[in-house]
Amino acid sequence: MASLKVTAAVIVAFLVLTFWGVLAQANAEAAGFSASVAVDRFFDSFFIWALGVVPLPAFKSIAVVASLHLIASMAFRLPRGFKNVSLWLMHVALLTLLVGGVVGSAMKQEYNGFSSSTTQKVKFFAANDSLGAEPVNLDESVLLEGWPYYAHFRGDLPMSKDKVISMYKVYYDPFHFVPYVFMVLFLLGAAFHYVVKVRLSRKSTSRKGAKIVSVLALAMLALPMDARADEIPDDALIWFSVDGKAPVIADGVVRPFDSFARGILDDLSGRVTYKCREKDFCDGKESAVNIVGWIKDLPEKARNLALFKVLRSDVLQALRLPEDRRYVSYAELTQSRSLLELYASRDDEHPATLEMRRLYSNVLQYEAVKNKTAFTVVEESSSASVNAKRLATEVFYHKANFALIAFVLAFIACLLASLNMVFKSRKLDVAANGACIATAGVLVVLFALRTYVAARAPLSSLYEIVLLVAMLLMAFEAGAFVFCKKRTFTLMVPVTFMAAVLLFFAKFVLEPGDTFRPIPAVLNSSVFLTVHVFTIALGFAAMILSGVVAHVALFRASIASAVSSEKDLAASPLDSLLYGTLVFGAVFTVIGTLLGGVWADYAWGRFWGFDPKECGALFVILWAMLLLHLRSGRLVNARTFALFNCFNVIVTFLCWFGVNLLGVGLHSYGFQNGTAMWLGVFEIADVLFIVLIERFVKLRLK
């Protein structure tokens, strides 16, 4: 029972169930049900009844088995002694989480509370009583009592001019403290392990690691801890002849007109510039500022510009427009406006209907600009109350195009590193690493400017987080060049290639026209936004890096003999680097996930709810734990360990980007279109590459 093989089997069961449960949540919402139906079935029960008659173990059953296995492991397998206190702390933490979670879920109750502005009395209903048929006998004092009741205000809902409904979510949860106990014990165990088993055994290496962690902590603390919008002047008026730096008010936020115009044109056409056609009244390429200005000031001429991008030919056909066109003008859409409005009002989720809704929304947005209601320009006399330097910096950021510069430099670094693998030239090596350092420097400037403009940590979107991970990868390679005397030259090619891929993805797939749009209200919590996102980005970056190292390690094994491959790989610095990056990634992903749980408790009233995005982070953690247990129990050899780690990149990308594609759950605000195709291409290419390397290994071993 205390075997590491059982541990691996339990982790695999958790992995399968987590993946299955996420897909079930997406299917439930697609079928018109709540995702909570799938959560109850997979994560809050002991059995899943497949086909209605076959019982399969659900999350609680596996948690019970895992708890019994942990008890047996601590009784018969875990080593004693002071140096092993860290292992005991982490195992006790995990046992507390599993047992507390199973017992707590059986006792936990959820209630919805409603109070009217007319009565002021709060009425409570069970969470599954969606019709509010049977009020629950709870007193209003539970909103203030605290343990074991936890109340969370969900906002006000205006019902009429004189009536507003205040909504509450109330939890009866005597075991609410369990995740926090787990967090404290686990972090104590990790800290103790670092001090006793790492720092004391490898002083020089640990000192470098401590310095790196200290620098990262200082960088995180240096980020602004207030997320806010610029103050809106009281005497703002509409005026004309708007230039790019002019401050405007759109959606209640002060922005430079350049950013607002880029966002409008990107919504309409998917671009931030317009290429004039022969029959247009303009020539060459025109900026978003000019196009949006023409829509406002020259509506009769602008109406013939082909600004609206249509993504489906059947939509063009339904609107009686030429099917070979990708871009149409407002004048052409006006002729079919009644049809467009009719199709957009249909109550279905057909792709053509969704495209009609998007197109109709863009038409309304265009008309708001034309009618001069989309934004308000701040009068010159009021501009003193607006931070003019910040607005000017925002315009400069868009014109400088730092993301594109970083991508070009990363691509050059990858190309030079590849040439250096052939020619073994010191000059090529220095040039390649110079490009790496330049890329990291450009990204540092990018984040510094975004921090200054937004007055918050620039970690609120997928676009920003991808840029951050790319910067961390390039900083790793730059640091290896500067500080490591015996660095692995072959590692530079995949690291720079991965950074270039991420930068390409950020620039050409994720980058919105207006890169400084106001963040969603749910993200407007500066401390949590900084520490949670930055920490989990570190974890994901290290997991990606460990996957990159694994590709190199497996490739090296493929060109060695059958005997020397295992010995050389197991004892090589590359294997140590692979293990170290995996541990670093696992630890910081765990810490980042825990901090995310604290944020969720603060914002939503619960620490964990098996939301798809939460399950994605859990899947990465479980995958890392499986690999670490396989290695520590010597259940796989060094080459197989490297092979499994090759999938770290695929797993991390699927759980990072892939979950967003589902558009399900409380984290759906992080969803961005256009990622499915690119993600699929990358995942398939990486799988084929791993298969190719592994096939080469088998041929060599024969």
Phi, psi and omega per residue, in radians:
M1 nan -0.526 -3.085
A2 -1.594 0.223 -3.096
S3 -1.283 2.573 3.065
L4 -1.204 -0.356 3.049
K5 -1.140 -0.648 3.078
V6 -1.165 -0.705 3.085
T7 -0.996 -0.820 3.138
A8 -1.087 -0.713 -3.139
A9 -1.131 -0.702 3.121
V10 -1.131 -0.744 3.135
I11 -1.114 -0.715 3.100
V12 -1.075 -0.701 3.108
A13 -1.089 -0.743 3.074
F14 -1.080 -0.717 3.135
L15 -1.068 -0.843 -3.122
V16 -1.079 -0.775 -3.101
L17 -1.171 -0.680 3.114
T18 -1.102 -0.801 3.117
F19 -1.086 -0.795 -3.136
W20 -1.095 -0.754 -3.120
G21 -1.120 -0.653 3.108
V22 -1.141 -0.789 3.097
L23 -1.083 -0.654 3.128
A24 -1.130 -0.641 3.089
Q25 -1.112 -0.746 3.108
A26 -1.114 -0.725 3.127
N27 -1.149 -0.644 -3.139
A28 -1.104 -0.802 -3.139
E29 -1.198 -0.605 3.098
A30 -1.129 -0.525 3.137
A31 -1.508 0.014 3.102
G32 1.642 0.136 3.118
F33 -1.785 2.971 3.069
S34 -1.382 2.550 3.097
A35 -1.106 -0.372 3.132
S36 -1.097 -0.417 3.083
V37 -1.081 -0.784 3.112
A38 -1.223 -0.626 3.112
V39 -1.092 -0.783 3.106
D40 -1.085 -0.677 -3.068
R41 -1.255 -0.718 -3.016
F42 -1.684 -0.616 -2.975
F43 -1.967 -0.284 -3.082
D44 -2.070 0.502 3.109
S45 -2.522 2.984 -3.123
F46 -1.611 -0.473 -3.096
F47 -2.403 2.562 2.972
I48 -1.823 2.148 -3.112
W49 -1.605 1.652 3.112
A50 -1.281 2.327 -3.103
L51 1.029 0.247 3.111
G52 1.438 -0.139 -3.062
V53 -2.317 -0.391 -3.066
V54 -1.695 2.002 -3.139
P55 -1.433 2.192 3.038
L56 -2.047 2.554 -3.101
P57 -1.133 2.271 3.052
A58 -1.688 -3.000 -2.988
F59 -1.057 -0.695 -3.103
K60 -1.160 -0.700 3.122
S61 -1.084 -0.785 3.123
I62 -1.150 -0.617 3.099
A63 -1.113 -0.679 3.096
V64 -1.127 -0.792 3.109
V65 -1.072 -0.750 3.127
A66 -1.104 -0.659 3.121
S67 -1.136 -0.795 3.099
L68 -1.087 -0.689 3.118
H69 -1.138 -0.696 3.098
L70 -1.091 -0.739 3.120
I71 -1.082 -0.775 3.121
A72 -1.122 -0.682 3.136
S73 -1.127 -0.756 3.133
M74 -1.196 -0.512 -3.128
A75 -1.378 -0.620 -2.971
F76 -2.132 -0.289 -2.981
R77 -2.078 -0.698 -3.064
L78 -1.107 2.308 3.126
P79 -1.241 2.564 3.093
R80 -1.562 3.076 3.067
G81 1.937 2.803 -3.063
F82 -1.062 -0.685 -3.077
K83 -1.184 -0.277 -3.088
N84 -1.845 0.233 3.113
V85 -1.041 -0.606 -3.116
S86 -1.071 -0.734 3.110
L87 -1.082 -0.729 3.138
W88 -1.144 -0.736 3.131
L89 -1.068 -0.786 -3.114
M90 -1.201 -0.623 3.113
H91 -1.240 -0.674 3.080
V92 -1.134 -0.679 3.104
A93 -1.057 -0.801 -3.125
L94 -1.163 -0.688 3.104
L95 -1.117 -0.710 3.090
T96 -1.059 -0.744 -3.134
L97 -1.139 -0.775 -3.096
L98 -1.182 -0.878 -3.118
V99 -1.164 -0.802 3.131
G100 -1.092 -0.626 3.118
G101 -1.168 -0.752 -3.134
V102 -1.172 -0.832 -3.122
V103 -1.186 -0.745 -3.107
G104 -1.116 -0.648 -3.139
S105 -1.166 -0.488 3.110
A106 -1.280 -0.483 -3.091
M107 -1.690 -0.320 -3.024
K108 -1.204 2.419 3.066
Q109 -2.271 2.517 3.121
E110 -2.100 2.440 3.137
Y111 -2.340 2.590 2.994
N112 -1.839 2.293 -3.140
G113 -2.007 2.457 -3.131
F114 -2.380 2.385 3.038
S115 -2.358 2.444 -3.123
S116 -1.696 2.602 3.107
S117 -1.149 -0.277 -3.123
T118 -1.567 -0.653 -3.086
T119 -1.717 -0.524 -3.109
Q120 1.172 -0.181 -3.129
K121 -1.497 2.347 -3.122
V122 -1.544 2.245 3.039
K123 -1.866 2.379 -3.088
F124 -1.952 2.508 3.102
F125 -2.389 2.597 3.072
A126 -1.065 2.597 -3.064
A127 -1.056 -0.544 -3.133
N128 -1.516 0.039 3.098
D129 -1.662 1.317 -3.039
S130 -1.164 -0.419 -3.128
L131 -1.535 -0.158 -3.102
G132 1.125 0.708 -3.052
A133 -1.419 -0.616 -3.045
E134 -2.192 1.750 3.095
P135 -1.077 2.545 3.128
V136 -1.682 2.491 -3.086
N137 -1.424 1.376 3.063
L138 -2.131 2.530 3.132
D139 -1.587 2.642 -3.140
E140 -1.082 -0.304 -3.115
S141 -1.123 -0.351 3.133
V142 -1.108 -0.375 3.119
L143 -1.207 -0.326 -3.098
L144 -2.057 -0.203 -3.012
E145 -1.192 -0.682 -2.998
G146 1.492 -2.644 -3.033
W147 -0.872 2.390 -0.004
P148 -1.543 0.150 3.087
Y149 -1.726 2.435 3.118
Y150 -2.282 2.062 -3.074
A151 -1.843 2.493 3.137
H152 -2.373 2.122 3.134
F153 -1.339 2.196 -3.058
R154 -1.757 -0.033 3.094
G155 2.001 3.020 3.117
D156 -1.802 2.466 3.127
L157 -2.078 1.883 3.113
P158 -1.197 2.165 3.120
M159 -1.726 -0.591 3.105
S160 -2.768 -3.059 -3.091
K161 -1.085 -0.609 -3.050
D162 -1.926 0.101 -3.062
K163 -2.317 2.198 3.112
V164 -2.250 2.333 3.126
I165 -1.789 2.152 3.038
S166 -1.605 2.284 -3.043
M167 -1.969 2.416 3.134
Y168 -2.275 2.620 2.939
K169 -2.046 2.184 -3.086
V170 -2.091 2.312 3.115
Y171 -2.030 2.301 2.900
Y172 -1.719 1.882 -2.988
D173 -2.541 1.556 3.124
P174 -1.122 -0.349 -3.106
F175 -1.831 0.489 -3.141
H176 -1.074 -0.461 -3.068
F177 -1.376 -0.225 -3.007
V178 -0.988 -0.846 3.131
P179 -1.037 -0.567 3.139
Y180 -1.270 -0.638 3.055
V181 -1.099 -0.786 3.100
F182 -1.020 -0.771 -3.106
M183 -1.079 -0.791 -3.124
V184 -1.131 -0.844 -3.111
L185 -1.130 -0.739 -3.116
F186 -1.142 -0.782 -3.128
L187 -1.177 -0.638 3.043
L188 -1.082 -0.755 3.112
G189 -1.096 -0.757 3.126
A190 -1.125 -0.722 3.121
A191 -1.147 -0.734 3.130
F192 -1.116 -0.714 3.121
H193 -1.096 -0.711 3.140
Y194 -1.137 -0.772 -3.084
V195 -1.202 -0.798 -2.997
V196 -1.467 -0.810 -2.989
K197 -1.682 -0.321 -3.125
V198 -1.868 -0.967 -3.044
R199 -1.160 -0.753 -3.103
L200 -1.286 -0.468 -3.101
S201 -1.555 -0.517 -3.128
R202 -2.362 1.402 -2.982
K203 -1.123 -0.793 -3.055
S204 -1.142 -0.802 -3.135
T205 -1.137 -0.712 -3.096
S206 -1.179 -0.565 3.104
R207 -1.129 -0.708 3.066
K208 -1.097 -0.740 3.120
G209 -1.094 -0.702 3.131
A210 -1.125 -0.673 3.114
K211 -1.132 -0.720 3.132
I212 -1.086 -0.813 3.130
V213 -1.088 -0.668 3.133
S214 -1.126 -0.749 3.117
V215 -1.088 -0.750 3.124
L216 -1.100 -0.716 3.129
A217 -1.120 -0.748 3.119
L218 -1.128 -0.676 3.103
A219 -1.086 -0.692 3.139
M220 -1.187 -0.726 -3.132
L221 -1.207 -0.420 -3.131
A222 -1.294 -0.292 -3.140
L223 -1.216 2.581 3.136
P224 -1.046 2.522 -3.116
M225 -1.940 0.503 3.044
D226 -2.434 2.160 3.101
A227 -1.810 2.019 -3.040
R228 -2.658 2.921 3.016
A229 -1.837 2.773 3.083
D230 -1.114 2.629 3.130
E231 -1.180 2.362 -3.130
I232 -1.567 2.145 3.127
P233 -1.103 2.555 -3.127
D234 -1.298 -0.512 -3.038
D235 -1.823 0.646 3.112
A236 -1.228 2.323 -3.130
L237 -2.285 2.776 3.073
I238 -1.401 2.307 2.999
W239 -2.503 2.918 -2.953
F240 -1.934 -2.926 -3.063
S241 0.875 1.055 -3.045
V242 -1.509 2.301 3.013
D243 -1.829 3.075 -3.007
G244 -1.090 -0.559 -3.070
K245 -1.547 -0.085 -3.107
A246 -1.122 2.287 3.119
P247 -1.303 2.294 3.097
V248 -2.236 2.765 3.086
I249 -1.897 2.036 3.099
A250 -2.320 2.238 -3.098
D251 0.963 0.621 3.049
G252 1.362 0.215 -3.101
V253 -2.239 2.434 3.092
V254 -1.393 2.178 -3.121
R255 -2.378 2.741 2.923
P256 -1.249 2.564 -3.105
F257 -1.052 -0.534 3.116
D258 -1.012 -0.816 -3.128
S259 -1.166 -0.748 3.109
F260 -1.046 -0.787 -3.115
A261 -1.155 -0.693 3.104
R262 -1.071 -0.708 3.124
G263 -1.137 -0.714 3.125
I264 -1.108 -0.883 -3.097
L265 -1.148 -0.619 3.101
D266 -1.147 -0.681 3.090
D267 -1.110 -0.712 -3.076
L268 -1.297 -0.814 -2.954
S269 -2.121 -0.103 -3.095
G270 1.324 0.251 3.139
R271 -2.363 2.908 3.094
V272 -1.974 0.062 2.987
T273 -2.378 2.825 3.128
Y274 -2.132 2.216 3.094
K275 -1.619 1.988 -3.053
C276 -1.199 2.488 3.075
R277 -1.584 3.013 -3.097
E278 -1.090 -0.657 -3.077
K279 -1.525 0.001 3.101
D280 -1.362 2.834 -3.139
F281 -1.485 0.071 3.139
C282 -2.090 2.955 3.126
D283 -2.264 2.603 3.074
G284 1.209 -2.598 3.136
K285 -1.772 2.414 3.116
E286 -2.064 2.512 -3.125
S287 -1.309 2.856 3.108
A288 -1.093 -0.595 3.130
V289 -1.051 -0.776 3.136
N290 -1.165 -0.769 -3.088
I291 -1.083 -0.873 -3.122
V292 -1.168 -0.599 3.056
G293 -1.104 -0.694 3.097
W294 -1.167 -0.665 3.106
I295 -1.036 -0.650 -3.104
K296 -1.393 -0.784 -2.988
D297 -1.726 -0.454 -3.129
L298 -2.214 1.081 -3.021
P299 -1.104 -0.545 -3.103
E300 -1.222 -0.567 3.100
K301 -1.454 -0.698 -3.077
A302 -1.191 -0.430 -3.079
R303 -1.133 -0.293 3.141
N304 -1.701 0.022 3.091
L305 -1.376 2.376 -3.115
A306 -1.403 1.394 -3.034
L307 -1.696 -0.353 -2.993
F308 -1.678 2.078 3.105
K309 -1.539 2.270 3.116
V310 -1.972 2.179 -2.977
L311 -1.584 -0.207 -3.066
R312 -2.293 2.368 3.133
S313 -1.225 -0.539 3.125
D314 -1.188 -0.469 3.059
V315 -1.217 -0.742 3.082
L316 -1.058 -0.714 -3.141
Q317 -1.137 -0.757 -3.132
A318 -1.132 -0.558 -3.140
L319 -1.576 0.111 3.098
R320 1.059 0.745 3.088
L321 -1.986 2.747 3.136
P322 -0.985 2.251 -3.033
E323 -1.320 -0.256 -3.132
D324 -1.590 0.088 -3.124
R325 -1.669 2.473 3.029
R326 -1.811 -0.421 -3.117
Y327 -2.204 2.357 3.132
V328 -2.254 2.844 -3.112
S329 -1.680 2.929 3.078
Y330 -1.144 -0.600 3.123
A331 -1.098 -0.703 3.129
E332 -1.202 -0.701 3.134
L333 -1.204 -0.533 3.137
T334 -1.074 -0.596 3.135
Q335 -1.160 -0.446 -3.136
S336 -2.007 0.408 -3.041
R337 -1.069 -0.732 -3.124
S338 -1.100 -0.692 3.086
L339 -1.143 -0.750 3.141
L340 -1.059 -0.792 3.135
E341 -1.115 -0.659 3.134
L342 -1.149 -0.853 -3.134
Y343 -1.137 -0.645 -3.125
A344 -1.197 -0.378 -3.114
S345 -1.519 -0.062 -3.113
R346 -1.153 2.507 -3.094
D347 -1.697 1.230 3.059
D348 -2.659 2.945 -3.094
E349 -1.936 0.471 3.085
H350 -1.111 2.470 -3.121
P351 -0.948 -0.643 3.117
A352 -1.151 -0.672 3.106
T353 -1.146 -0.737 3.108
L354 -1.070 -0.684 3.110
E355 -1.191 -0.652 3.069
M356 -1.075 -0.732 3.124
R357 -1.107 -0.765 3.134
R358 -1.082 -0.772 -3.114
L359 -1.158 -0.702 3.131
Y360 -1.179 -0.664 3.081
S361 -1.090 -0.686 3.107
N362 -1.173 -0.627 3.078
V363 -1.089 -0.784 3.111
L364 -1.094 -0.661 3.108
Q365 -1.144 -0.739 3.088
Y366 -1.041 -0.771 -3.099
E367 -1.205 -0.545 3.079
A368 -1.141 -0.675 3.069
V369 -1.172 -0.776 -3.126
K370 -1.076 -0.655 -3.120
N371 -1.509 0.041 3.084
K372 1.109 0.623 3.081
T373 -2.017 -0.061 -3.070
A374 -1.350 -0.455 -3.105
F375 -2.684 2.846 3.074
T376 -2.183 2.279 -3.135
V377 -1.594 2.324 -3.126
V378 -1.304 2.257 -3.137
E379 -1.127 2.595 -3.068
E380 -0.969 -0.629 -3.132
S381 -1.190 -0.312 -3.114
S382 -1.706 -0.090 -2.998
S383 -1.171 -0.276 3.133
A384 -1.110 -0.497 -3.124
S385 -1.433 -0.087 3.125
V386 -1.833 2.435 3.141
N387 -1.275 1.637 -3.055
A388 -1.139 -0.624 -3.134
K389 -1.140 -0.675 3.141
R390 -1.172 -0.710 3.119
L391 -1.159 -0.698 3.111
A392 -1.139 -0.648 3.099
T393 -1.146 -0.635 3.103
E394 -1.105 -0.729 3.098
V395 -1.138 -0.752 3.120
F396 -1.073 -0.683 -3.140
Y397 -1.042 -0.787 -3.131
H398 -1.156 -0.674 -3.130
K399 -1.255 -0.592 -3.090
A400 -1.216 -0.545 3.081
N401 1.015 0.983 -3.072
F402 -1.106 -0.628 -3.115
A403 -1.095 -0.691 3.111
L404 -1.173 -0.741 3.110
I405 -1.057 -0.755 3.139
A406 -1.110 -0.709 3.112
F407 -1.093 -0.793 -3.140
V408 -1.069 -0.769 3.137
L409 -1.130 -0.711 3.115
A410 -1.135 -0.682 3.102
F411 -1.136 -0.724 3.098
I412 -1.104 -0.728 3.111
A413 -1.059 -0.743 3.119
C414 -1.127 -0.740 3.138
L415 -1.122 -0.796 3.130
L416 -1.139 -0.683 3.108
A417 -1.126 -0.645 3.105
S418 -1.153 -0.737 3.092
L419 -1.128 -0.629 3.129
N420 -1.144 -0.517 3.078
M421 -1.113 -0.458 -3.127
V422 -1.576 -0.822 -3.000
F423 -1.662 -0.242 3.116
K424 0.902 0.912 -3.083
S425 -1.821 2.322 3.099
R426 -1.126 -0.662 -3.140
K427 -1.134 -0.714 3.094
L428 -1.125 -0.673 3.138
D429 -1.117 -0.789 3.126
V430 -1.123 -0.728 3.136
A431 -1.124 -0.742 3.138
A432 -1.100 -0.777 3.136
N433 -1.245 -0.512 3.022
G434 -1.099 -0.675 3.074
A435 -1.157 -0.628 3.075
C436 -1.098 -0.818 3.139
I437 -1.100 -0.700 3.116
A438 -1.118 -0.703 3.108
T439 -1.073 -0.834 3.123
A440 -1.064 -0.691 3.132
G441 -1.123 -0.739 3.110
V442 -1.075 -0.738 -3.136
L443 -1.200 -0.582 3.062
V444 -1.110 -0.777 3.090
V445 -1.082 -0.734 3.113
L446 -0.982 -0.848 -3.117
F447 -1.219 -0.591 3.097
A448 -1.105 -0.753 3.127
L449 -1.183 -0.719 3.115
R450 -1.126 -0.645 3.106
T451 -1.133 -0.746 -3.140
Y452 -1.152 -0.772 -3.090
V453 -1.188 -0.826 -3.053
A454 -1.429 -0.258 -3.093
A455 0.976 0.635 3.116
R456 -2.787 2.988 3.051
A457 -1.157 2.182 -3.094
P458 -1.402 1.171 -3.065
L459 -2.371 0.559 -2.984
S460 -1.751 -0.115 -3.092
S461 -2.353 2.852 3.090
L462 -1.070 -0.636 3.109
Y463 -1.010 -0.831 -3.106
E464 -1.217 -0.666 -3.106
I465 -1.212 -0.657 3.088
V466 -1.108 -0.735 3.075
L467 -1.068 -0.686 3.131
L468 -1.108 -0.796 -3.142
V469 -1.111 -0.702 3.082
A470 -1.071 -0.714 3.115
M471 -1.115 -0.709 3.125
L472 -1.126 -0.685 3.106
L473 -1.123 -0.781 3.134
M474 -1.210 -0.596 3.067
A475 -1.142 -0.633 3.075
F476 -1.072 -0.829 -3.133
E477 -1.152 -0.719 3.106
A478 -1.103 -0.717 3.100
G479 -1.138 -0.655 3.099
A480 -1.120 -0.668 3.135
F481 -1.176 -0.686 -3.056
V482 -1.403 -0.694 -2.950
F483 -1.872 -0.386 -3.040
C484 -1.718 2.145 3.122
K485 -1.334 -0.619 -3.119
K486 -2.000 1.259 -3.139
R487 -1.613 2.799 -3.122
T488 -1.590 1.855 -3.066
F489 -1.122 -0.620 -3.099
T490 -1.172 -0.320 -3.122
L491 -1.302 -0.381 -3.058
M492 -1.146 -0.639 -3.101
V493 -1.089 -0.940 -3.134
P494 -1.180 -0.564 3.124
V495 -1.145 -0.825 3.129
T496 -1.188 -0.613 3.098
F497 -1.116 -0.764 3.131
M498 -1.129 -0.708 3.092
A499 -1.103 -0.714 3.117
A500 -1.122 -0.685 3.104
V501 -1.082 -0.794 -3.140
L502 -1.118 -0.716 3.137
L503 -1.190 -0.662 3.045
F504 -1.074 -0.768 3.138
F505 -1.082 -0.748 -3.127
A506 -1.167 -0.773 -3.049
K507 -1.290 -0.824 -2.945
F508 -1.759 -0.148 3.129
V509 -2.069 -0.827 -2.996
L510 -1.626 -0.462 -2.996
E511 -1.135 2.070 3.079
P512 -1.366 2.873 3.103
G513 -1.075 -0.828 3.079
D514 -1.757 1.790 -3.042
T515 -1.436 -0.013 -3.128
F516 -2.099 0.551 3.108
R517 -1.082 2.578 3.140
P518 -0.975 2.476 -3.118
I519 -1.347 2.701 3.080
P520 -1.045 2.651 -3.100
A521 -1.042 -0.564 -3.101
V522 -1.162 -0.381 3.138
L523 -1.630 -0.066 -3.045
N524 -1.388 1.061 3.103
S525 -2.451 1.614 -2.842
S526 -1.067 -0.769 -3.092
V527 -1.106 -0.871 -3.137
F528 -1.143 -0.684 3.124
L529 -1.030 -0.720 -3.116
T530 -1.228 -0.991 -2.983
V531 -1.264 -0.702 -3.107
H532 -1.206 -0.932 -3.048
V533 -1.179 -0.744 3.139
F534 -1.095 -0.733 -3.109
T535 -1.192 -0.801 -3.112
I536 -1.253 -0.460 3.022
A537 -1.150 -0.673 3.041
L538 -1.045 -0.785 3.133
G539 -1.092 -0.802 3.137
F540 -1.141 -0.682 3.119
A541 -1.090 -0.726 3.124
A542 -1.193 -0.631 3.075
M543 -1.122 -0.723 3.079
I544 -1.116 -0.749 3.134
L545 -1.091 -0.713 3.108
S546 -1.102 -0.637 3.068
G547 -1.149 -0.677 3.097
V548 -1.123 -0.783 3.101
V549 -1.059 -0.674 -3.139
A550 -1.110 -0.676 3.085
H551 -1.029 -0.766 3.141
V552 -1.165 -0.747 -3.136
A553 -1.092 -0.756 3.135
L554 -1.171 -0.647 3.105
F555 -1.134 -0.700 3.096
R556 -1.123 -0.683 3.121
A557 -1.136 -0.500 -3.084
S558 -1.271 -0.314 -3.129
I559 -1.874 0.225 3.108
A560 -1.895 2.969 3.138
S561 -1.358 2.939 -3.080
A562 -1.100 -0.581 -3.095
V563 -1.485 -0.814 -3.032
S564 -1.318 -0.372 -3.058
S565 -1.074 -0.822 -3.112
E566 -1.220 -0.767 -3.106
K567 -1.122 -0.829 -3.108
D568 -1.149 -0.719 -3.104
L569 -1.203 -0.735 -3.106
A570 -1.161 -0.542 -3.082
A571 -1.771 0.033 -3.041
S572 -1.441 2.716 3.047
P573 -1.045 -0.476 3.136
L574 -1.111 -0.668 3.099
D575 -1.157 -0.697 3.097
S576 -1.123 -0.691 3.102
L577 -1.141 -0.697 3.108
L578 -1.065 -0.816 -3.141
Y579 -1.143 -0.749 -3.110
G580 -1.125 -0.762 3.122
T581 -1.169 -0.602 3.101
L582 -1.140 -0.788 3.122
V583 -1.108 -0.786 3.121
F584 -1.024 -0.804 3.141
G585 -1.115 -0.728 -3.140
A586 -1.119 -0.798 -3.088
V587 -1.109 -0.827 -3.080
F588 -1.293 -0.480 3.026
T589 -1.190 -0.695 3.074
V590 -1.084 -0.840 -3.123
I591 -1.088 -0.778 3.127
G592 -1.090 -0.679 3.109
T593 -1.161 -0.713 3.101
L594 -1.107 -0.754 3.090
L595 -1.110 -0.620 3.039
G596 -1.112 -0.623 3.071
G597 -1.123 -0.705 3.085
V598 -1.087 -0.742 3.104
W599 -1.094 -0.762 3.124
A600 -1.093 -0.657 3.106
D601 -1.137 -0.686 3.139
Y602 -1.219 -0.701 -3.025
A603 -1.566 -0.638 -2.997
W604 -2.048 -0.131 3.080
G605 1.528 0.105 3.056
R606 -2.539 2.506 -3.070
F607 -1.279 -0.677 -3.038
W608 -2.596 2.406 -3.136
G609 -2.446 0.255 -3.117
F610 0.968 0.616 2.981
D611 -1.087 2.568 -3.103
P612 -0.904 -0.695 3.129
K613 -1.187 -0.654 3.062
E614 -1.138 -0.714 3.098
C615 -1.123 -0.570 3.085
G616 -1.089 -0.802 3.092
A617 -1.116 -0.696 3.106
L618 -1.082 -0.686 -3.138
F619 -1.108 -0.738 3.103
V620 -1.076 -0.740 3.137
I621 -1.120 -0.814 3.140
L622 -1.084 -0.699 3.110
W623 -1.084 -0.782 3.117
A624 -1.117 -0.725 3.122
M625 -1.118 -0.644 3.100
L626 -1.083 -0.798 -3.130
L627 -1.126 -0.726 -3.136
L628 -1.145 -0.678 3.113
H629 -1.228 -0.633 3.083
L630 -1.100 -0.668 -3.135
R631 -1.296 -0.792 -3.099
S632 -1.160 -0.542 3.108
G633 -1.563 0.051 -3.119
R634 0.908 0.686 3.111
L635 -1.418 -0.258 3.067
V636 -2.369 2.709 3.078
N637 -1.450 3.097 -3.046
A638 -1.099 -0.664 -3.118
R639 -1.191 -0.736 3.115
T640 -1.170 -0.636 3.073
F641 -1.069 -0.743 3.095
A642 -1.133 -0.677 3.125
L643 -1.071 -0.813 3.120
F644 -1.090 -0.678 -3.125
N645 -1.205 -0.375 3.076
C646 -1.022 -0.484 -3.111
F647 -1.453 0.027 3.106
N648 -1.057 -0.683 -3.138
V649 -1.128 -0.790 -3.124
I650 -1.114 -0.813 -3.135
V651 -1.070 -0.807 -3.108
T652 -1.120 -0.752 -3.140
F653 -1.144 -0.723 3.123
L654 -1.103 -0.754 -3.101
C655 -1.368 -0.337 -3.137
W656 -1.578 -0.940 -3.121
F657 -1.661 -0.729 -3.002
G658 -1.056 -0.684 -3.137
V659 -1.101 -0.594 3.123
N660 -1.087 -0.525 -3.097
L661 -1.152 -0.387 3.137
L662 -1.234 -0.493 -3.131
G663 1.083 0.552 -3.055
V664 -2.096 2.491 2.993
G665 1.776 3.105 -3.098
L666 -1.245 -0.307 3.135
H667 -1.646 0.269 -3.078
S668 -1.187 -0.173 3.082
Y669 -1.146 -0.332 3.131
G670 -1.477 0.051 -3.075
F671 -1.276 2.408 3.028
Q672 -2.361 2.360 -3.128
N673 -1.252 2.871 3.010
G674 1.514 0.105 -3.071
T675 -1.686 -0.351 -2.992
A676 -1.068 -0.874 -3.083
M677 -1.109 -0.825 -3.109
W678 -1.137 -0.695 3.106
L679 -1.108 -0.778 3.131
G680 -1.085 -0.744 3.119
V681 -1.070 -0.789 -3.122
F682 -1.131 -0.788 -3.105
E683 -1.092 -0.770 -3.139
I684 -1.130 -0.744 3.141
A685 -1.099 -0.706 -3.137
D686 -1.196 -0.698 3.091
V687 -1.075 -0.773 3.125
L688 -1.106 -0.655 3.128
F689 -1.166 -0.729 3.105
I690 -1.110 -0.755 3.108
V691 -1.077 -0.695 3.132
L692 -1.099 -0.783 3.120
I693 -1.116 -0.794 -3.112
E694 -1.123 -0.666 3.095
R695 -1.106 -0.693 3.103
F696 -1.128 -0.638 3.082
V697 -1.049 -0.861 -3.090
K698 -1.102 -0.684 3.113
L699 -1.135 -0.674 3.127
R700 -1.201 -0.683 -3.116
L701 -1.206 -0.433 3.089
K702 -1.270 nan nan
